[in-house]
Amino acid sequence: MSLPELVFHREARLMVWIPYGTMTTQAIEDLNTALEREEALAQFHFDRFSDFSGIKQIDLSFDYVFKAALARRLAHAHGQKVKSAMIKGSLEVQHYSKLYAMVTERSALQVRFFATRAEAAAWLDCPVELLTITQPGQG
């Protein structure tokens, strides 16, 4: 499975996800599969950066997002703190992002929202340059 909108920076312990188009349950399942695989290989959890500003449409249910967030919360029930920085995008994306943050609240998964990549990079303690993905042909 190749996800052009997903990059893992092992040396920085950072996952960068910049989805675009329509957000679907399949996209989230693919992300979780890739994340679990990379974390098993690396033997540590990755901090996360997600930029949802490219999402134009949502094809998700409240129930699915709630269950997916609960699964992530349980996956981080014990162990190290993991930071998840998000840029929200549209109002609909904001609603689902806030639901995710509420369900994972008071767990090892710390979710915060930011207006800019620079703010997210400062909180994640990483260079802002890591929070982009260059697609083939984009230079």
N, C-alpha and C positions, 0 to 999 in steps of 0.2 A: 504494500500500500504506500503510495507516494502522495504526500500532502504538501503541495507547493506553498501553502499558507502557514506552514509550521516549520520551525527551526529549533534545534536544541543546541545550546552553547554549554557543553559539558564543563569546560574550564571555569565558566562563570556560574555554573549550576543554575542555568536559566533557560526556560522554555519561552519562545516567542510565537504567538498565534495571531495572525491577522486575516481572519476570514472575510469573505466578500460575497455579495449576491444574496442568496437565500440561506438563512440559518435553519437547518433541519436536524431531526433526531439523528440521522445517519452521520452528519458532520460531527456532532458531539460524540457519538459512539466511536467514530474513527479517531478523533482527538484522544479520547480516554484510552483506547487501545494502544495508540502510539506512545502516550505518556506512561502508561503502566509498563510497556516494553522497555522504554528508555530508562525508567527508574530502576527496573530490575537489573538491566545491564550495568548501569552506573553504580548501583547499590547505594543511592542516596536520592532524596526528593529534590526536585527542581523548583525554584521560585518561578512564578509565571507572569507573563505580560500578555494581555489580550487587548487588541484594538478592534472594537466593533463598529467603528465609524463607516466601514465599507459595506455593512449589512443593509440591504435595501428592503428585505422582506423576511418575516418570521413565519416558519411553519412548525411551531412547537405548541405543546399544550402546557397549561399550568401544572398539571399532574406530572408530566414527564420532567419538567425542570425541577420540581420539588424533589422527585425521586432521585434524579441525577445529582442534585446538590447534597441530598442526604447520603448517597453512596460516597461522594467525595469526603463528606464530614466523617463518615465511619472509617474510610481509608486512612484518615489522619487523626483518628481517635487517640492514638498514642504515638509519641515520637516527636521529632523536631518540628519547630515552627516553619511554616511555608508561607511566603508572601505571594499574593496574587493581585497584581496591579491591573486595573481595567480602564480603558477609555470607552465610554458607553455608547455613543452614537444616538440613534433615533429614540423618541419617547417610548416606543414599544420595546426596544432593546433595553432601555433603562429599567422598565418594569421587571423584565425577566432577570436582569443583572441584580437588581435589588432583592428579588426573591432569593436568588442564589446566595447573596451575601447574608441575608437574614437566617437562612437555614444553616449556614456554616459558621455563624457568629458563635463566639466563645469556644471555638475549637482550635486546633493547631493550624488550621488554614485561615490566614488573615487576609481578608479581602478589602481593598481600598479602591476608590474611584478617583481618577485624575482627568484634568482638562487637557494636559499636554504630555508628550513623551518625556520632556525634560523633568517634569514633576515626578512622573512615574520612575524614571531612572534614578532620581535622587533618593526616593524611598527604597527602591530595590538595591541601591548602592552599586550601580553598574554604569558603564559609559552609555550615553544616550544612543550612540551609534549601533549598539547591540539590539535596539528595539525597532529595527526595520528589517525588512526582507527584500532583497533584490531578486526580482524574477529574471530568468534568462531573457536576454535581449533588452533589459532596462539599463544596462551599463553598470 
